[in-house]
Amino acid sequence: MAKQLLLGELVTCGIEKTVAAAMLQQIAPYLSSLPAAECWQQISQQILKPDHPFALHELLYKTIFCDWDANQGPPPAWFPSDEQIRATNIAALMNDLNIGSYRELHAWSAHNRAEFWNETIQRVGIRFRQKYKEIVDLSQGVEFPQWLVGARLNIAESCFQAPEDDPAIVFQPEGGLLSILTYGELNALSNRVANGLVETGFRPGDAIAIASPMTAESVAIYLGIVKAGCAVVSIADSFAAAEIKTRLRLSGAKGIFTQDYILRAGKLLPLYSKIVDAQAPIAIVLSLDSSSSMQLRPGDCTWEEFLSPNEQFDPIPARPSDHTNILFSSGTTGEPKAIPWTQTTPIKCAVDAHLHHDIRPREVVAWPTNLGWMMGPWLIYASLVNRATIALYYGVPTERGFGQFVQDARVNVLGLVPSLVSAWKATACMKGLDWSAIKAFSSTGECSNPRDMLYLMSLAGYKPIIEYCGGTEIGGAYITGTLVQPAAPATFSTPALGLDVAILDEDGYPSNKGEVFIIPPSIGLSNELLNRDHYKVYFADTPTHPLIPIPLRRHGDRMELLSNGYYRAQGRVDDTMNLGGIKVSSAEIEQTLNVVEGICETAAIAISPPEGGPNQLVIYAVVADNFSQDKETLKASLQKAIRQSLNPLFKIHDLVLVESLPRTASNKVMRRVLRDRYQANS
């Protein structure tokens, strides 16, 4: 090593002097004799402990890798052993295919897509009522692939292949005890839901919404709707009534499952009243308090009244292209895109989980999420198709209670959004917990900060993080990581198996930095939108790859290919931003803020911090001449409007008051100019 550690550096990290001296004696031989990667492996596994101050972890990491080439991105903080690699699902696939390296495997999967999906469908055990005649029909072009030609299936059947007594869900209500729902019990409850739907008069093809927290009951409801041949309409329970109403209208929902209240941090927040204000169709209402006598609208019913006593149900077979779920993603206008998931989309969820997250039978998977966002349905299929256990904590994931749940439930795979890690790090609320059961983390929803990701890895004694980037219209990720490659904080190691990507510059030429395009086709990629022209959104006017003579699919992310073959996210290319793991357009935020008293107009932009990490929301505002509120009071008013009308997770990082907004000749606000101006002044 070019640098040696000094005793004073360890003491500065919060280590008592005599302890620091002993530790220095342990560390010194590694520093002087081993290459950086091997040195870090030894020290991170043999000497560093989760309870050590993070400053010590960071000091040793930076010291060991002080000569690391920055063009390669952050140095790896986890290296798989040969034994760990051999135990993975990816290694089993490589062995069966007689493929010698991961890079060869990815190349094979990208060049032989039909064979890849045929192989993985069998590996995860997708059940069919009628077998497909052909994996994919590309006669209409890669823009409109037809998957599993001639097949009939109900994807919910593939969720119940584990032994009946195996745990399907382990859950803990806020302030309650750890409980388990077995596969047999979940199957029976979802059958009672499906029978209840039939008895209430719903028919296959009907759209039925769920606006509820992620609970054991909501998972059963979700699967029951799919079993009945209907389509789930995903609505986040945090939405305001107007947003709920929009999603009900776009989906044509004929019913909705919801709760009377949501319990959050000890407070009861009304939910059913928002459903009423949204003028929702018939509602089935679960109650947090079974002794309460809440007044329902005429035609609405309680969960107990709805639920059928019949625990047997034969799932309705469907065509592969039939809808199972309608989810929503914000575009560049105020109305969200309505994105249908078909019977095939969950296969992408399950295969990504099987290969990239290495989820195996009876492993426990936790991911704080909601059925209103794609990771809720993803978690259901990723866990249950792979015969694993879903771990659900009903409380707030930013507090220690969640970490205690992760410990007690013996979670093996923990997924999250990076802003959660920032909160844990700021409060040190996870200190002293035993997360040794974790074999991998996964991070999605927004750009990661390398420092925060190193902190996350340290909480479990250095376990890998699978960075996972994709979207609702992908059914999973287009770029991700694996457990057979070293894990470097905040970087991706590979395009997802079964597809490939191209990074192009502004002139449409291959580049190491630029807009990333997906090279289709792949199971999981959407084929339609309910309220937009799918071809125009994803394929129209995309550049042609000079080396690959097929159309490229637009996704809208910027990506950088590093010199070591890994990738680093560079944010969005358009004015869609990612706040708290949720995509939202500038227009949606501006429409909400422009009606606040004293505001003439606003521009919402997302800024990436210089050190990397989640997008930060910055508001440029033009105020009325006679407006007298100070900046902080106005910022509080704007934050309140966002909380009430959009989402409480969208936090304003900064408010900038200006006399006017920069505009193009056609009077469009130049948000890129504002981004450049803000970053130049920061």
C-alpha positions in Angstrom: 0.0 0.0 0.0 1.1 3.6 -0.8 -0.4 4.9 2.4 0.0 3.7 6.0 -2.5 4.1 8.8 -1.7 6.2 11.8 -2.9 5.6 15.3 -4.4 9.1 15.5 -6.6 8.4 12.5 -8.2 5.4 14.2 -8.7 7.5 17.4 -10.3 10.3 15.4 -12.8 7.7 14.1 -14.0 7.2 17.7 -11.9 4.1 18.6 -10.4 4.2 22.2 -6.6 4.6 22.1 -5.6 1.1 23.4 -8.2 -0.6 21.2 -7.0 1.4 18.3 -3.4 0.4 18.9 -4.3 -3.3 19.0 -6.4 -2.9 15.9 -3.5 -1.2 14.1 -1.3 -4.2 14.8 -3.9 -6.5 13.3 -4.3 -4.3 10.2 -0.7 -3.4 9.4 0.4 -6.9 8.0 -2.6 -6.9 5.6 -1.8 -3.3 4.4 1.9 -4.1 3.8 1.6 -7.5 2.1 -1.7 -7.9 0.2 -3.1 -6.4 -3.0 -5.9 -3.9 -2.4 -8.8 -6.2 -3.2 -7.6 -9.1 -1.1 -6.6 -6.8 1.7 -10.1 -5.3 1.9 -11.6 -8.8 1.8 -9.6 -9.8 4.8 -10.1 -6.7 6.8 -13.8 -6.3 6.1 -14.5 -9.9 7.1 -12.0 -10.4 9.9 -11.6 -7.1 11.6 -14.4 -4.7 10.8 -17.7 -5.2 12.7 -21.1 -3.6 12.1 -20.9 -1.9 15.5 -17.6 -0.1 14.7 -18.1 3.6 13.8 -18.8 4.1 10.1 -16.0 6.6 10.1 -13.6 3.7 10.7 -15.1 1.6 7.9 -14.8 4.5 5.5 -11.2 5.3 6.6 -10.1 1.7 6.0 -11.9 1.5 2.6 -10.4 4.7 1.4 -6.9 3.8 2.7 -6.8 0.4 1.1 -8.1 1.6 -2.2 -6.1 4.9 -2.2 -4.5 4.0 -5.6 -7.8 2.9 -7.2 -8.4 4.3 -10.7 -11.4 6.7 -10.3 -12.4 6.1 -13.9 -13.5 2.6 -12.8 -16.0 4.1 -10.4 -16.0 3.1 -6.7 -13.8 0.1 -5.8 -15.7 -3.1 -5.0 -16.6 -3.5 -1.3 -17.7 -7.2 -1.7 -16.1 -10.0 -3.6 -17.8 -13.4 -4.1 -15.8 -16.4 -3.1 -15.6 -19.4 -5.5 -17.9 -21.3 -3.0 -20.5 -18.5 -3.0 -20.5 -18.3 -6.8 -21.0 -22.1 -7.2 -24.0 -21.9 -4.9 -25.9 -19.4 -7.0 -28.8 -19.9 -9.4 -26.7 -18.2 -12.1 -23.9 -20.8 -11.6 -26.5 -23.6 -11.9 -27.8 -22.2 -15.2 -24.2 -21.7 -16.5 -23.4 -25.3 -15.6 -26.5 -26.7 -17.4 -25.7 -24.6 -20.5 -22.0 -25.5 -20.3 -21.1 -21.7 -20.3 -17.8 -20.8 -18.6 -18.3 -17.1 -17.5 -21.0 -14.7 -16.6 -20.1 -12.4 -19.5 -20.6 -15.3 -21.9 -23.9 -16.1 -20.2 -25.2 -12.6 -20.7 -24.1 -12.6 -24.3 -25.8 -15.9 -24.9 -29.0 -14.7 -23.3 -29.0 -11.5 -25.4 -28.3 -13.4 -28.7 -30.6 -16.4 -28.0 -33.6 -14.7 -26.3 -36.2 -17.4 -27.1 -33.9 -20.1 -25.8 -33.2 -18.0 -22.7 -36.8 -17.4 -21.8 -37.7 -21.0 -22.6 -35.0 -22.2 -20.2 -35.8 -19.8 -17.4 -39.6 -20.4 -17.6 -38.9 -24.0 -16.9 -36.3 -23.2 -14.1 -38.8 -21.1 -12.1 -41.6 -23.5 -12.8 -44.2 -21.4 -14.5 -47.4 -23.5 -14.7 -49.5 -23.6 -17.9 -53.0 -25.0 -18.6 -52.0 -25.1 -22.2 -48.4 -25.2 -23.3 -47.1 -22.5 -25.7 -46.4 -23.5 -29.3 -43.8 -20.8 -29.8 -41.8 -18.7 -27.2 -42.1 -15.5 -29.3 -43.6 -14.4 -32.6 -41.8 -11.4 -34.1 -43.7 -11.2 -37.3 -45.0 -7.7 -36.3 -41.5 -6.6 -35.4 -39.6 -6.4 -32.1 -41.8 -3.4 -31.2 -44.8 -5.7 -30.9 -43.6 -9.2 -29.9 -46.2 -11.9 -29.1 -45.0 -14.1 -26.2 -45.9 -17.7 -25.4 -48.0 -18.1 -28.6 -51.0 -20.4 -28.0 -50.5 -20.8 -24.3 -53.2 -20.5 -21.6 -52.3 -19.8 -18.0 -53.2 -18.0 -14.8 -49.9 -16.7 -13.4 -51.3 -16.8 -9.8 -51.1 -20.6 -10.0 -47.3 -20.3 -10.3 -47.3 -18.6 -6.9 -48.5 -21.7 -5.0 -46.0 -24.5 -5.8 -44.2 -24.5 -2.4 -45.3 -27.0 0.3 -48.5 -25.8 2.0 -46.9 -25.6 5.4 -44.0 -23.4 4.2 -44.3 -19.7 5.3 -45.6 -17.5 2.4 -45.7 -14.3 4.4 -44.1 -13.3 7.7 -45.6 -10.0 8.9 -45.7 -7.7 11.9 -48.3 -4.9 12.5 -47.1 -1.7 14.0 -46.8 -2.4 17.8 -47.8 -6.1 17.2 -46.2 -9.5 17.2 -44.5 -11.4 14.4 -47.0 -13.6 12.6 -46.9 -16.2 9.8 -49.2 -17.0 6.9 -48.4 -20.3 5.3 -48.7 -21.0 1.6 -51.8 -23.1 2.3 -53.4 -20.4 4.3 -52.6 -17.7 1.7 -54.0 -19.9 -1.1 -57.2 -20.5 0.8 -57.6 -16.8 1.6 -57.0 -15.7 -2.0 -59.5 -18.3 -3.1 -62.1 -16.8 -0.7 -61.4 -13.4 -2.3 -61.8 -14.9 -5.8 -65.1 -16.6 -4.8 -66.2 -13.3 -3.2 -65.6 -11.4 -6.5 -67.7 -14.0 -8.5 -70.5 -13.9 -5.9 -70.5 -10.1 -5.9 -71.0 -10.1 -9.7 -67.5 -9.3 -11.1 -66.5 -11.0 -14.2 -63.1 -12.0 -15.9 -61.6 -8.9 -17.5 -63.0 -6.5 -14.9 -60.5 -4.0 -13.4 -60.6 -3.9 -9.6 -58.5 -1.4 -7.7 -56.5 -1.8 -4.5 -55.8 1.3 -2.4 -54.3 -0.2 0.8 -51.1 -0.6 2.7 -48.9 -3.7 1.8 -50.4 -6.2 4.3 -51.0 -10.0 4.3 -54.6 -9.3 3.4 -53.7 -7.0 0.4 -51.4 -9.8 -1.0 -54.3 -12.2 -0.8 -56.6 -9.7 -2.4 -54.1 -9.1 -5.2 -53.8 -12.8 -5.9 -57.5 -13.4 -5.6 -58.2 -10.7 -8.2 -55.7 -12.4 -10.6 -57.1 -15.8 -9.9 -60.6 -14.6 -10.9 -59.3 -13.5 -14.3 -59.6 -9.8 -13.4 -57.0 -7.0 -13.5 -55.6 -5.3 -10.4 -55.6 -1.5 -10.5 -52.7 -0.3 -8.4 -53.3 2.9 -6.4 -50.9 4.1 -3.7 -52.6 4.7 -0.3 -50.7 8.0 0.0 -52.5 9.6 -3.0 -55.0 12.5 -2.6 -58.6 11.9 -3.7 -58.1 13.7 -7.0 -55.1 11.4 -7.9 -57.2 8.3 -6.9 -60.1 9.5 -9.1 -57.8 9.9 -12.1 -56.5 6.4 -11.8 -59.9 4.9 -11.4 -61.1 6.8 -14.5 -58.1 5.7 -16.6 -58.4 2.1 -15.7 -62.2 1.8 -15.8 -62.2 0.2 -12.4 -65.5 -1.4 -11.3 -64.6 -1.9 -7.7 -62.0 -1.1 -5.1 -60.5 -2.7 -2.0 -59.4 -0.3 0.7 -59.1 0.3 4.5 -60.9 2.6 6.8 -57.7 4.1 8.2 -53.9 3.6 7.9 -51.9 3.3 11.0 -48.6 5.3 10.6 -46.3 6.1 13.5 -49.1 5.7 16.0 -51.5 7.9 14.1 -54.7 6.9 12.3 -54.9 8.5 8.9 -58.2 8.4 7.0 -58.2 6.3 3.8 -61.8 5.3 3.1 -62.9 9.0 3.2 -60.5 9.7 0.3 -62.0 6.8 -1.6 -65.5 8.3 -1.1 -64.2 11.8 -2.2 -62.8 10.1 -5.3 -66.3 8.9 -6.2 -65.0 5.4 -6.4 -67.2 2.5 -7.5 -68.2 -0.2 -5.0 -65.7 -0.4 -2.2 -64.8 -3.4 0.0 -63.5 -2.0 3.2 -61.2 -3.6 5.7 -61.3 -2.1 9.2 -58.3 -1.7 11.6 -60.7 -1.9 14.5 -63.2 -4.8 14.2 -65.3 -3.3 17.0 -65.9 0.0 15.2 -69.1 0.7 13.3 -67.9 2.9 10.5 -70.7 4.3 8.3 -70.3 3.0 4.7 -71.9 4.4 1.5 -74.9 2.5 0.2 -73.5 -0.4 -1.9 -70.2 -0.6 -0.2 -69.5 -3.6 2.1 -67.1 -4.6 4.9 -64.3 -7.2 4.3 -66.2 -9.7 6.5 -69.4 -9.3 4.5 -67.6 -9.7 1.2 -65.3 -12.6 1.9 -66.7 -16.0 0.7 -66.5 -19.0 3.1 -65.5 -21.2 0.1 -61.8 -21.9 0.2 -61.7 -23.7 -3.1 -61.3 -21.9 -6.5 -60.1 -23.0 -9.9 -58.1 -20.0 -11.3 -59.4 -18.7 -14.7 -57.0 -19.6 -17.5 -56.2 -16.6 -19.7 -54.2 -15.7 -22.8 -50.6 -14.5 -22.3 -51.5 -11.0 -23.4 -54.5 -10.6 -21.0 -54.1 -8.0 -18.3 -53.4 -8.9 -14.7 -52.5 -5.4 -13.4 -52.8 -1.8 -14.4 -50.1 0.4 -12.9 -49.3 4.1 -13.4 -46.2 6.0 -14.2 -45.9 9.8 -14.6 -45.0 11.0 -18.0 -44.1 14.5 -19.1 -47.7 15.7 -18.8 -50.0 15.9 -15.8 -51.8 12.6 -16.6 -49.9 9.4 -15.6 -49.4 6.7 -18.2 -51.6 3.7 -17.6 -49.4 0.6 -18.1 -50.9 -2.9 -18.2 -49.1 -5.9 -16.9 -50.1 -9.1 -18.7 -49.9 -12.7 -17.7 -46.3 -12.8 -18.9 -45.0 -9.7 -17.1 -44.6 -11.5 -13.7 -42.3 -14.0 -15.4 -39.8 -11.1 -15.7 -40.2 -10.4 -12.0 -39.6 -14.0 -11.1 -36.6 -14.6 -13.4 -34.9 -11.3 -12.3 -35.4 -12.4 -8.7 -34.2 -16.0 -9.4 -31.0 -15.0 -11.3 -30.0 -11.5 -10.3 -31.2 -11.6 -6.7 -30.5 -15.3 -6.3 -33.8 -15.9 -4.4 -34.3 -19.5 -3.3 -37.0 -21.6 -1.6 -37.8 -20.6 2.0 -35.6 -17.5 1.9 -37.1 -14.4 3.4 -37.5 -11.3 1.2 -38.3 -7.8 2.6 -38.9 -4.7 0.5 -40.7 -1.7 2.0 -43.2 -0.9 -0.8 -46.8 -0.6 -1.7 -49.1 -2.2 -4.3 -49.5 1.2 -5.8 -45.9 1.0 -7.2 -44.4 -1.8 -9.3 -42.2 -3.1 -6.5 -45.3 -4.3 -4.6 -46.5 -6.7 -7.3 -42.8 -7.4 -8.1 -42.3 -8.6 -4.5 -45.2 -10.9 -4.7 -44.1 -12.7 -7.8 -40.4 -12.5 -7.1 -40.9 -14.2 -3.8 -43.8 -16.6 -4.3 -42.9 -18.0 -7.7 -39.5 -18.8 -6.3 -41.1 -20.5 -3.3 -39.7 -17.9 -0.9 -41.3 -15.9 2.0 -42.5 -12.3 1.8 -41.6 -10.2 4.9 -44.0 -7.3 5.5 -43.6 -4.7 8.3 -46.6 -2.5 8.7 -44.8 0.3 10.5 -42.5 3.1 9.3 -39.3 1.7 7.7 -37.2 4.7 8.7 -37.3 3.8 12.3 -35.6 1.1 14.4 -38.7 -1.0 14.7 -38.2 -2.0 11.0 -34.6 -3.0 11.6 -35.7 -5.1 14.6 -38.2 -6.8 12.3 -35.5 -7.5 9.7 -33.5 -9.1 12.5 -36.3 -11.1 14.0 -37.7 -12.3 10.7 -34.2 -13.4 9.6 -34.5 -11.5 6.4 -32.2 -12.9 3.7 -32.8 -10.3 0.9 -33.5 -6.7 1.9 -34.6 -4.3 -0.8 -35.0 -0.5 -0.4 -34.8 2.9 -1.9 -31.5 4.8 -1.2 -33.3 7.6 0.7 -34.1 5.0 3.4 -30.4 4.4 3.9 -29.7 8.1 4.2 -32.3 8.3 7.0 -30.8 5.3 8.8 -27.3 6.8 8.5 -28.4 10.2 9.8 -30.1 8.7 12.9 -27.9 5.6 13.5 -31.2 3.9 14.3 -30.0 0.4 13.1 -26.9 0.3 15.2 -26.5 -2.9 17.3 -28.9 -5.0 15.3 -28.1 -8.5 14.1 -28.5 -8.5 10.3 -26.2 -11.5 9.8 -29.0 -13.4 8.0 -28.9 -11.0 5.1 -27.1 -12.4 2.1 -27.8 -9.5 -0.3 -29.4 -6.0 -0.4 -31.1 -4.5 -3.4 -31.5 -0.9 -4.2 -33.9 0.6 -6.7 -36.1 3.6 -7.4 -33.5 6.4 -7.5 -29.7 7.0 -7.9 -27.6 5.6 -5.1 -24.9 7.5 -3.2 -21.7 5.4 -3.0 -21.0 6.5 0.6 -24.5 5.6 1.8 -24.3 2.3 0.0 -20.9 1.5 1.7 -22.7 2.3 5.0 -25.5 -0.1 4.1 -23.1 -2.9 3.4 -21.4 -2.3 6.7 -24.6 -2.9 8.6 -24.6 -6.6 7.7 -20.9 -7.3 7.8 -20.4 -6.5 4.1 -23.0 -8.2 1.9 -23.5 -7.3 -1.7 -25.9 -4.7 -3.0 -27.8 -5.5 -6.2 -28.4 -2.1 -7.9 -31.6 -2.7 -9.8 -32.8 -0.1 -12.3 -35.8 -0.4 -14.6 -39.4 0.6 -14.5 -43.1 -0.3 -14.5 -43.1 -0.7 -18.3 -40.2 -3.2 -18.0 -41.6 -5.4 -15.2 -38.2 -5.4 -13.6 -34.8 -4.1 -14.5 -32.9 -3.5 -17.7 -29.6 -3.0 -15.8 -28.7 -4.6 -12.5 -26.1 -6.7 -10.6 -25.4 -10.3 -9.7 -24.0 -12.4 -6.9 -21.3 -13.8 -9.1 -19.6 -10.4 -9.7 -17.9 -8.1 -7.2 -20.2 -5.4 -5.8 -19.0 -1.8 -6.0 -21.3 0.8 -4.2 -23.7 2.6 -6.4 -22.8 0.9 -9.7 -24.4 -1.7 -11.9 -22.4 -4.7 -13.2 -24.5 -5.9 -16.1 -27.5 -5.4 -18.3 -30.3 -7.8 -17.2 -30.1 -11.3 -18.5 -32.4 -11.8 -21.5 -31.9 -8.3 -23.0 -29.2 -5.8 -23.8 -28.7 -2.0 -23.9 -27.0 0.6 -26.0 -25.6 3.9 -24.8 -25.7 6.6 -27.5 -24.5 10.2 -27.6 -26.6 13.1 -28.8 -25.8 12.3 -32.4 -26.9 8.7 -32.0 -23.4 7.1 -31.9 -22.2 4.5 -29.4 -20.7 6.3 -26.4 -19.5 5.6 -22.9 -21.9 8.3 -21.6 -25.3 9.3 -22.9 -28.9 8.1 -23.2 -29.4 4.4 -22.7 -31.7 2.5 -25.0 -33.0 -1.0 -24.6 -32.4 -3.5 -27.4 -35.7 -5.4 -27.5 -37.4 -7.8 -27.3 -37.8 -9.2 -23.8 -40.5 -10.7 -21.7 -41.7 -7.9 -19.3 -41.4 -5.0 -21.7 -44.8 -3.4 -22.2 -46.6 -3.7 -25.5 -49.4 -1.2 -24.9 -50.5 1.8 -22.9 -54.2 2.5 -22.1 -54.0 6.2 -22.6 -51.1 6.8 -25.0 -49.7 5.6 -28.3 -47.2 3.0 -27.1 -45.1 3.1 -30.3 -44.8 6.9 -30.1 -43.7 6.8 -26.5 -41.1 4.1 -26.7 -40.0 3.7 -30.4 -40.9 6.7 -32.6 -37.9 8.7 -33.7 -35.4 6.6 -31.7 -31.9 6.5 -33.3 -30.9 3.4 -35.2 -27.9 1.6 -33.7 -25.1 1.6 -36.3 -24.1 -2.0 -35.3 -27.5 -3.5 -34.5 -30.1 -3.3 -37.3 -33.2 -3.5 -35.1 -35.2 -0.7 -33.5 -34.1 0.6 -30.1 -36.5 1.2 -27.3 -36.5 4.5 -25.4 -36.4 4.5 -21.6 -35.2 8.0 -20.8 -32.2 7.3 -18.5 -28.7 8.6 -18.8 -26.0 6.1 -18.1 -22.2 6.0 -18.0 -20.2 2.9 -19.0 -17.1 2.8 -16.7 -13.7 1.5 -17.8 -14.1 -1.7 -15.8 -17.3 -2.6 -17.7 -19.7 -1.5 -14.9 -22.3 1.2 -15.2 -23.2 4.4 -13.3 -26.6 6.1 -13.4 -26.6 9.7 -14.5 -30.3 10.6 -14.0 -33.1 11.3 -16.5 -32.7 12.8 -19.9 -36.1 14.6 -19.8 -38.0 16.6 -17.2 -39.2 13.5 -15.4 -37.6 13.3 -12.0 -37.3 10.6 -9.4 -38.2 11.6 -5.9 -38.2 9.1 -3.0 -38.2 6.2 -5.6 -41.3 7.6 -7.4 -41.2 9.1 -10.9 -43.0 12.4 -11.2 -43.1 15.0 -13.9 -42.1 18.7 -13.5 -45.5 19.6 -14.9 -47.4 17.7 -12.1 -45.5 19.5 -9.4 -45.8 22.9 -11.1 -49.6 22.6 -11.5 -49.9 21.9 -7.8 -47.7 24.8 -6.8 -48.9 27.4 -9.2 -52.2 27.7 -7.3 -50.6 28.5 -4.0 -51.3 32.0 -2.8 -48.7 34.6 -3.9 -47.2 32.3 -6.6 -47.2 33.6 -10.2 -45.4 30.6 -11.7 -42.9 27.9 -10.8 -40.4 25.5 -12.4 -39.6 22.2 -10.7 -36.2 20.6 -11.4 -34.3 17.7 -10.0 -30.6 18.1 -9.0 -28.2 15.3 -8.5 -25.9 16.0 -5.5 -22.2 16.3 -6.5 -21.3 13.3 -4.4 -24.1 11.3 -6.1 -27.3 9.9 -4.6 -31.1 10.5 -4.9 -32.5 13.4 -6.9 -33.2 16.6 -4.9 -36.2 18.7 -5.7 -35.5 22.4 -6.3 -38.3 24.9 -7.0 -37.8 28.1 -8.9 -40.6 30.5 -8.1 -41.9 33.9 -9.4 -44.0 35.6 -6.8 -46.5 38.4 -7.0 -45.2 42.0 -6.6 -47.1 42.6 -3.3 -46.2 39.2 -1.8 -44.7 39.7 1.7 -44.0 36.2 3.1 -40.4 35.3 3.8 -38.8 32.5 1.8 -39.0 29.8 4.5 -42.7 30.5 5.2 -43.4 30.2 1.4 -41.3 27.0 1.2 -43.5 25.5 4.0 -46.7 26.5 2.1 -45.4 24.9 -1.1 -44.4 21.7 0.8 -47.9 21.6 2.3 -49.5 21.8 -1.1 -47.3 18.9 -2.4 -48.1 16.8 0.6 -51.8 17.3 0.3 -52.2 17.1 -3.5 -49.4 14.9 -4.7 -47.2 12.8 -2.3 -45.8 13.5 1.2 -42.5 11.7 0.0 -41.7 14.6 -2.3 -39.5 16.9 -0.2 -38.4 20.4 -1.4 -34.7 20.6 -1.0 -34.4 24.3 -2.0 -36.6 27.2 -3.0 -35.1 29.9 -5.4 -37.0 33.1 -5.9 -36.5 34.7 -9.3 -38.1 37.6 -11.2 -38.7 35.5 -14.3 -38.1 32.0 -15.8 -35.9 31.4 -18.8 -38.0 30.4 -21.9 -37.6 29.3 -25.4 -39.0 31.2 -28.4 -42.1 29.1 -28.2 -42.5 30.1 -24.6 -41.4 26.8 -23.1 -39.6 26.9 -19.7 -36.0 25.9 -20.2 -35.5 23.7 -17.1 -32.1 22.5 -18.4 -30.9 26.1 -18.1 -32.2 26.3 -14.5 -30.4 23.0 -13.7 -27.1 24.3 -15.1 -27.5 27.6 -13.3 -28.3 26.0 -10.0 -25.4 23.5 -10.2 -23.0 26.3 -11.2 -24.0 28.3 -8.1 -23.9 25.4 -5.7 
